[in-house]
Amino acid sequence: MKHPDLSTKEGRKAHRHEMRMVAVRPRRWGLWLLTAGFLLLLAPSALNMHSLFGLWPPMLGGACIMAGAPLLVASVVLKRRYARQRDAGQAMVGRIRGEPPA
């Protein structure tokens, strides 16, 4: 995969898009679960709802938050790992070509 040229506007845009697309699913699911969890925590007081499918909404909210937080952490770890490996690959290509280190 060719690395985008960061000296041009199009290259920077391509780089941002590429970084945004890394670990999209865990980040998206984590945000949805956190949002649902906080809404379920607020539901009993805001909507006077004390049972949801026979379960206690704050308990469900806590479970959603506990499931969503590790997904967000995993997405950060995956994104950092991807960026580190990509930078290391770029440095390796430079060494192979005989370019001085930046």
Backbone hydrogen bonds, N-H to C=O, Kabsch-Sander energy under -0.5 kcal/mol:
donor,donor_aa,acceptor,acceptor_aa,energy
6,L,4,P,-0.7
8,T,5,D,-1.2
12,R,8,T,-2.2
13,K,9,K,-2.1
14,A,10,E,-2.5
15,H,11,G,-2.4
16,R,12,R,-2.5
17,H,13,K,-2.3
18,E,14,A,-2.4
19,M,15,H,-2.5
20,R,16,R,-2.2
21,M,17,H,-1.5
22,V,19,M,-0.8
24,V,21,M,-0.9
27,R,23,A,-1.4
28,R,24,V,-3.0
29,W,25,R,-2.8
30,G,26,P,-2.3
31,L,27,R,-2.4
32,W,28,R,-2.4
33,L,29,W,-2.7
34,L,30,G,-2.5
35,T,31,L,-2.5
36,A,32,W,-2.7
37,G,33,L,-2.5
38,F,34,L,-2.5
39,L,35,T,-2.3
40,L,36,A,-2.4
41,L,37,G,-2.0
42,L,38,F,-1.8
43,A,39,L,-1.4
46,A,42,L,-2.5
47,L,43,A,-2.7
48,N,44,P,-0.7
49,M,43,A,-0.9
50,H,48,N,-0.6
52,L,55,L,-2.8
55,L,52,L,-1.7
59,M,56,W,-0.8
60,L,56,W,-1.9
61,G,57,P,-2.9
62,G,58,P,-2.4
63,A,59,M,-2.1
64,C,60,L,-2.4
65,I,61,G,-2.4
66,M,62,G,-2.6
67,A,63,A,-1.6
68,G,64,C,-2.3
69,A,65,I,-2.4
71,L,67,A,-0.7
72,L,68,G,-1.9
73,V,69,A,-2.2
74,A,70,P,-2.6
75,S,71,L,-2.1
76,V,72,L,-1.9
77,V,73,V,-2.4
78,L,74,A,-2.8
79,K,75,S,-2.2
80,R,76,V,-2.5
81,R,77,V,-2.6
82,Y,78,L,-2.5
83,A,79,K,-2.4
84,R,80,R,-2.6
85,Q,81,R,-2.6
86,R,82,Y,-2.4
87,D,83,A,-2.5
88,A,84,R,-2.4
89,G,85,Q,-2.3
90,Q,86,R,-2.1
91,A,87,D,-2.3
92,M,88,A,-2.2
93,V,89,G,-2.2
94,G,90,Q,-1.9
95,R,91,A,-2.2
96,I,92,M,-2.4
97,R,93,V,-2.2
98,G,94,G,-0.7
99,E,94,G,-2.6
